[in-house]
């Protein structure tokens, strides 16, 4: 695992911003519009991290944020103006296909 002790200030800002945005999006009682805005914010922070770090460094950063690579790419796609409904539909189809495979419950 790469050493993340020498993270630049801009990267620290993006890590903190992504964490904050994800926490805010999970809050109950907030409007759907607010939640979508926070998810897009998280996607923007992740996109900046993705393009300033190498693959292993980005993976290590995702571990500190506590999200999977797949979720990170979904958030980055959301930021690039893909509709949230389309992303959710694609995820639901992928999960349904996975559950239909023999041996999965």
TORGUNU-148895 format. One line per 10 residues: for each residue z, x, y of N, C-alpha, C, O. Coordinates in steps of 0.05 Angstrom, whole numbers, always signed. Atoms other than C-alpha are relative to their C-alpha. Last residue first. Layout:
# TORGUNU-148895
Z,X,Y,Z,X,Y,Z,X,Y,Z,X,Y; ...
This chain:
# TORGUNU-148895
-12,+26,-2,-63,-580,-319,+2,-9,+28,+11,-31,+34; -13,+4,-25,-110,-523,-334,+11,-28,+1,-1,-47,-8; -24,-17,-1,-127,-504,-406,+15,-1,+27,+37,+10,+29; -18,+2,+23,-198,-532,-404,+24,+20,+4,+20,+43,+12; +4,-21,+21,-227,-532,-334,+19,-3,-22,+43,-10,-17; +16,+11,+21,-222,-599,-297,-6,+21,-22,-15,+14,-44; -18,+17,+17,-164,-574,-254,-16,-11,-24,-3,-17,-44; -18,-17,+14,-208,-519,-225,+17,-15,-20,+22,-6,-43; +17,-14,+19,-263,-568,-206,+18,+19,-17,+14,+21,-42; +7,+20,+21,-211,-613,-173,-17,+14,-21,-13,+9,-45
-24,+5,+16,-183,-553,-135,-6,-19,-23,+3,-15,-45; -5,-24,+15,-252,-532,-110,+25,-4,-19,+24,+5,-42; +20,-2,+21,-269,-602,-89,+4,+24,-18,+1,+22,-42; -5,+22,+19,-204,-610,-51,-20,+1,-23,-12,-2,-46; -24,-8,+15,-215,-543,-17,+7,-20,-21,+13,-12,-44; +9,-22,+17,-286,-562,+4,+24,+10,-17,+20,+16,-41; +17,+11,+21,-261,-628,+31,-8,+21,-20,-7,+17,-44; -18,+14,+19,-204,-594,+69,-16,-12,-23,-7,-12,-46; -15,-20,+15,-253,-545,+101,+18,-13,-21,+20,-4,-43; +19,-13,+19,-301,-602,+120,+15,+21,-17,+9,+24,-41
+5,+19,+22,-243,-642,+150,-19,+12,-20,-15,+9,-44; -23,+0,+18,-221,-582,+191,-5,-18,-24,+3,-11,-46; -18,+23,-2,-290,-577,+222,+22,+1,-21,+17,+9,-44; +5,+17,+23,-321,-508,+225,+21,-23,+1,+44,-18,+8; +10,+27,-5,-316,-483,+296,-8,-16,-24,-22,-37,-21; +28,-3,-6,-308,-408,+283,-14,-28,+1,-38,-31,-5; +3,-10,-27,-233,-417,+289,-30,+2,+7,-37,-2,+31; -7,+22,-18,-233,-460,+227,-4,+9,+29,-13,-7,+45; +23,+18,+0,-270,-405,+190,+5,-23,+19,-13,-33,+32; +21,-14,-16,-215,-355,+210,-25,-18,+2,-38,-19,+22
-8,+1,-28,-163,-404,+185,-20,+13,+18,-26,+3,+40; +3,+28,-9,-199,-412,+119,+7,-4,+29,-7,-17,+44; +28,+5,-5,-206,-337,+113,-6,-29,+8,-24,-34,+23; +8,-15,-24,-131,-328,+122,-30,-5,+7,-36,-9,+30; -9,+16,-23,-118,-383,+71,-7,+14,+26,-15,+0,+46; +17,+25,-2,-161,-347,+20,+8,-16,+24,-9,-26,+39; +26,-8,-11,-127,-280,+34,-18,-25,+4,-31,-28,+24; +19,-12,+18,-59,-311,+21,-26,+7,+15,-31,-2,+37; +22,+18,+7,-6,-321,+73,-20,+14,-18,-21,+38,-19; -6,+17,+23,+62,-289,+83,-21,-22,-4,-14,-45,-8
+3,+27,-11,+51,-258,+152,+7,-21,-21,+14,-44,-15; -22,+3,-20,+78,-192,+125,-1,-27,+13,+20,-38,+20; -26,+2,+14,+35,-200,+63,+23,-3,+19,+42,-18,+14; -2,+27,+10,-26,-215,+106,+26,-4,-15,+38,-25,-15; -8,+17,-22,-13,-150,+143,+3,-29,-9,+22,-42,-1; -28,-5,-4,-15,-112,+77,+11,-17,+23,+33,-27,+22; -15,+12,+22,-82,-144,+60,+30,+3,+4,+46,-15,-1; +1,+29,-5,-109,-125,+129,+16,-15,-22,+31,-34,-16; -19,+5,-22,-87,-53,+118,+2,-30,+6,+23,-40,+11; -28,-2,+10,-120,-52,+49,+20,-5,+22,+41,-17,+17
-7,+20,+20,-186,-79,+79,+29,+1,-10,+43,-19,-9; +15,-3,+25,-188,-35,+140,+9,-21,-19,+29,-35,-14; -14,-13,+22,-161,-60,+207,-18,+3,-25,-37,-13,-28; -11,-25,-10,-190,-78,+275,+14,+16,-22,+23,+38,-17; +21,-18,-9,-239,-132,+251,+11,+26,+13,-4,+43,+21; +20,-6,+21,-190,-169,+207,-19,+22,+10,-27,+39,-5; -12,-20,+19,-134,-165,+259,-20,+9,-21,-21,+32,-28; -3,-25,-15,-177,-199,+312,+12,+22,-18,+4,+45,-17; +26,-12,-3,-198,-252,+262,+1,+26,+15,-13,+46,+8; +8,-12,+25,-126,-264,+243,-27,+13,+2,-32,+35,-10
-16,-24,+3,-106,-276,+315,-8,+14,-26,-9,+39,-26; +9,-20,-20,-164,-324,+324,+15,+26,-3,+4,+48,-2; +26,-11,+9,-148,-361,+260,-11,+21,+18,-22,+41,+9; -7,-19,+22,-75,-369,+281,-26,+13,-10,-26,+37,-16; -12,-23,-12,-100,-400,+347,+7,+21,-22,+1,+45,-18; +22,-15,-11,-145,-447,+308,+10,+26,+14,-3,+47,+12; +15,-12,+23,-86,-469,+266,-23,+17,+10,-29,+38,-1; -16,-22,+10,-45,-480,+330,-14,+14,-23,-13,+39,-25; +1,-21,-20,-100,-523,+360,+15,+25,-9,+6,+48,-5; +27,-12,+2,-106,-564,+297,-3,+23,+19,-15,+44,+13
+0,-15,+25,-30,-577,+298,-27,+15,-4,-27,+38,-11; -17,-24,-4,-32,-598,+371,-1,+18,-25,-4,+43,-23; +15,-17,-19,-90,-646,+358,+15,+26,+5,+2,+47,+5; +20,-13,+15,-54,-674,+297,-17,+19,+17,-25,+40,+9; +26,+14,+3,+5,-690,+340,-19,+17,-16,-17,+41,-19; +19,-8,-21,+73,-659,+327,-27,-14,-5,-33,-22,-28; -2,+15,-24,+127,-696,+289,-19,+8,+22,-19,-4,+44; +4,+29,+3,+138,-645,+236,+1,-14,+27,+15,-5,+45; -21,+17,-11,+129,-571,+251,-7,-30,-4,-30,-38,-1; -15,+13,+22,+80,-536,+204,+22,-19,+10,+33,-34,-6
+18,+19,+13,+30,-520,+260,+15,-15,-23,+8,-38,-29; +4,+23,-18,+85,-487,+301,-17,-22,-13,-11,-45,-10; -26,+14,-1,+103,-441,+243,-2,-25,+17,+7,-46,+9; -3,+13,+26,+30,-422,+233,+26,-16,-1,+26,-38,-13; +18,+23,+1,+21,-409,+308,+2,-15,-27,+1,-39,-27; -9,+22,-18,+83,-366,+311,-17,-24,-3,-7,-47,-5; -25,+11,+12,+63,-323,+251,+10,-24,+16,+16,-45,+5; +8,+15,+24,-8,-314,+278,+24,-13,-13,+23,-36,-21; +14,+25,-8,+18,-296,+347,-8,-16,-24,-5,-41,-24; -20,+19,-10,+68,-246,+319,-13,-27,+8,-1,-48,+3
-16,+8,+23,+14,-212,+278,+21,-20,+9,+24,-41,-5; +16,+18,+17,-34,-213,+337,+16,-9,-25,+14,-32,-33; +3,+25,-14,+18,-183,+384,-15,-20,-17,-7,-44,-18; -26,+13,+1,+35,-129,+334,-1,-27,+13,+11,-47,+4; -2,+11,+27,-39,-114,+328,+27,-14,-4,+28,-34,-17; +18,+24,+1,-45,-107,+404,+2,-13,-28,+2,-37,-30; -13,+22,-14,+17,-61,+404,-18,-25,-2,-7,-48,-5; +5,+0,-29,-15,-15,+353,+13,-25,+12,+18,-45,-2; +17,+22,-8,+15,-12,+283,-1,+0,+31,+19,+3,+44; +13,-8,-25,+44,+57,+265,-20,-22,+9,-44,-16,+15
-20,-6,-20,+94,+34,+213,-12,+7,+27,+1,+5,+48; +4,+16,-24,+42,-2,+173,+20,+6,+22,+24,-10,+40; -23,-2,-17,+35,+49,+117,-5,-15,+26,-24,-9,+41; +1,-16,-24,-18,+28,+69,+25,-2,+16,+40,-21,+15; +0,+17,-24,+0,+0,+0,+0,+18,+25,+15,+37,+26
